[in-house]
Structures are given as C-alpha cells and as structure tokens.
Amino acid sequence: MLLLIPGPVTTRPEVRAALAQDLAPWDNDFRAVVAGLRERVLAIGEGDPDLHAALPLQGCGHFAVEASVRSFLPPGGRLLLPMTGAYAQRLARLAREAGRIVVELAVPPASKVDPALVSAALAADPSISHLGLVYSETGSGIAHDAPALAAAAGRLGRRVLLDAVSGFGALPLDLSTRPEIDAVVFTANKCLESVAGVAFVLARTDRLVPGQAGSWSLDLADIHNHALRHGWGSFRFTPPPQILAALSVALDLFDAEGGQPARLARYVANARTLHDGVRRLGLDPMLPAAVQGPVVMNVHAPADPAWDLQCFVDALKRRGVLISNFSSTPEPSFRIGCIGAITPDDMAAAVAALDAALTEIGVRHRAGAPAAD
Ligand SMILES: *Cc1c(COP(=O)(O)O)cnc(C)c1O
C-alpha cells in the first residue's frame, strides 16, 4: 500500500522492522540511541550545541507546537501569525487556549507570505514579541520562505516560533544563521520518514524560562533541565522506545540518501510528477506550479454529481493507494502527500490509480469548476 498522506508517510521496511523489539527506556544501550537522536536532529537543523538543544516530547506535533508557545511566550504575550491556512488556524487556537494573544496577519490566497508585510505589522506593534510561522502549510500546500520571514522579524528584534512539522528534513533550515528562532518543531513521521509517536523542538535553551509554560507536561524548560540533570539519553516520563529506535534507523537512511538536499530533490520530483499527472487527467490542482510546495498537493474536487470523496478514497485503496478522506482547504478538495519513502515512479503509478478510480466511481467531469456548456 502506498500511503500518500502528508504524514504518517510510507516508511521503509527497515524502519518498521526496528519496531519489533522490547526495549527499556533507562537501559544504557537505549540511552545512547536517544542521545544520538538528539545530536543528529540538531545537526539536520544546523543548530549550535552551545545555544540549542533537541528536546523530545512524546506524542504528536501539536503537543510540541503548544509546548513551544507556552515555553517561549509568557502568558498574555503577543504572537504575530500570518494566516496561511488550516495549520496556522490550529496554531492560533493552541496559543489562544494557552492564554497567549494572537495577532492575525491576513495572507492572500495562493501566495507566499510577503516579508514586507510581516515587517510592517511588527513595526506597527512593538508589543508583539514573537512571529509564529508554518513553514510548509499543509492546508494550502505552499512552502513559505521561513528563513527570509524569520530574518525580517529578527531585524526588528523579534523572535520566531517555527512550525516545521511537515517540512523538517526536506526544506532548508540553518539555525546557525537564524539567531531569532527560538523553536523549530517537527515530528518523526513526516519528512524524516519514520512512524508517529514522538515530536521534537530544536530550542534556544538560553531563552527558556522555568515554569512559564503553565503546564508541567508541556514545559520545554523542564525537559531541558531534566536532560541536564539526568543526561541527554534520559526522558522525563515513559518514552515510546520502539518509535525512537525506528527513527534512528530512518536517520541512517536519511544520511545514506544524502541528507536534506537529496530528500528535497526527491520530493520536488514527486510533486512535479503528481502535478503534471493530475493535470493530464483533467483535474485541477489548487495551486499554480510556481507556488506548489513539495510536501502536499490539494486538488479541486471534480465538479461532477458522481463525486464523493469517501467513495473515491475507497476505490483508490482497492488499487493500493491510500489518501486522506478529508480535506483541509476552504473549498472542496482532496489532498495527496508527496513525502515519505516514495519515488516519482510510485507517483506515476498513483496517477494511473487516480484515473482508474475516477472512472470507476463515474466521475466524467474532472475539472473543479462546472463545465461551461
Ligand atoms: C502534521 C502537521 C502538524 C502536527 O500534526 P499532529 O497531527 O499533531 O502530529 C503541525 N503542523 C503542520 C503544518 C503539519 O502538517
């Protein structure tokens, strides 16, 4: 089965094999794996071990996004948030429910966030301490220029929280040149091509304020202090050891492939194959190729009375391709992930399956807008 969702992704058999073992979290062999993971993910983000630490958190990406908001912004602190789509809305909700103030910045549809607009909004409100950013917005499929946007905030003395969950490991990131970034959030199960169950924050440890999070579970300062006291191989509460062992294997494969540039190149090729393929089938991608990112593609739902997303998903599944049975766009759509242990050949096979599935469910008019005649 090809899992073509924007996480969890298709994994390699070696990664799944690493799950099939019993492990003790405090065992010295296992502690070395955890300490190694921290070093390796910090290196992928080009963090400086004197300034940054990789802080793992059990669970999903949203937990680590919330932990970052709570740990770096004080209660009542103000966060500028470009409203790029569904995942920016999630970040806004997490921050508001944690008692932080979100200042929304409107972003025109199908366009990248303009650094000049971010600068203007920050300059107009000196009480905003942080810029929040979704690097690859899963709701639209656009990969925003996070380094340039962070630099714009940095020039005005503001700091940055980066939701890099769907892009880390594929999209470029060099923390050594971006001192304004407080936190980079990601999980094991997207571009690192492992399984779900653990998230990480690459954090500026000198800016962590003990107790500020207002949540023991989500306090990055406490996670950092625990590591300082008990070692980089330790975990505060029970970790998912099989998930961490699988991630270690996934990082071996990441290195063997050639690291971030090679991974990005493969995903770009996947996305291009998919984009050309769906257009050949008469479907309408929601974004022009020029702004389409390499992580996920949203396609307009065909304007045909026979269209039914769940029927389509089921017909595709019978052909060995599994996609999301929901969309995260304002208009009806379906989405296909371009990330995971898949190649352009897999994408070409998926395009053929899309064609056959549409025919099977009786969709004749494939374009997103009603036929002109
Ligand atoms: C997947 C994703 C997350 C985290 O999702 P979880 O379901 O909490 O793991 C956060 N931000 C973006 C942009 C994502 O794509």
The ligand as an SDF file (V2000), in Angstrom:
LIG
                    3D

 15 15  0  0  0  0  0  0  0  0999 V2000
    1.2220   17.3310   10.6100 C   0  0  0  0  0  0  0  0  0  0  0  0
    1.3440   18.7580   10.9880 C   0  0  0  0  0  0  0  0  0  0  0  0
    1.3530   19.1730   12.3350 C   0  0  0  0  0  0  0  0  0  0  0  0
    1.2180   18.2300   13.5010 C   0  0  0  0  0  0  0  0  0  0  0  0
    0.1800   17.3560   13.3720 O   0  0  0  0  0  0  0  0  0  0  0  0
   -0.0490   16.2360   14.5020 P   0  0  0  0  0  0  0  0  0  0  0  0
   -1.2640   15.5320   14.0000 O   0  0  0  0  0  0  0  0  0  0  0  0
   -0.2810   16.9430   15.7740 O   0  0  0  0  0  0  0  0  0  0  0  0
    1.2010   15.4160   14.5440 O   0  0  0  0  0  0  0  0  0  0  0  0
    1.5720   20.5070   12.6080 C   0  0  0  0  0  0  0  0  0  0  0  0
    1.7520   21.3960   11.6250 N   0  0  0  0  0  0  0  0  0  0  0  0
    1.7400   21.0470   10.3260 C   0  0  0  0  0  0  0  0  0  0  0  0
    1.9650   22.1000    9.2970 C   0  0  0  0  0  0  0  0  0  0  0  0
    1.5270   19.7290    9.9660 C   0  0  0  0  0  0  0  0  0  0  0  0
    1.5000   19.3710    8.6640 O   0  0  0  0  0  0  0  0  0  0  0  0
  1  2  1  0
  2  3  1  0
  2 14  2  0
  3  4  1  0
  3 10  2  0
  4  5  1  0
  5  6  1  0
  6  7  2  0
  6  8  1  0
  6  9  1  0
 10 11  1  0
 11 12  2  0
 12 13  1  0
 12 14  1  0
 14 15  1  0
M  END
$$$$
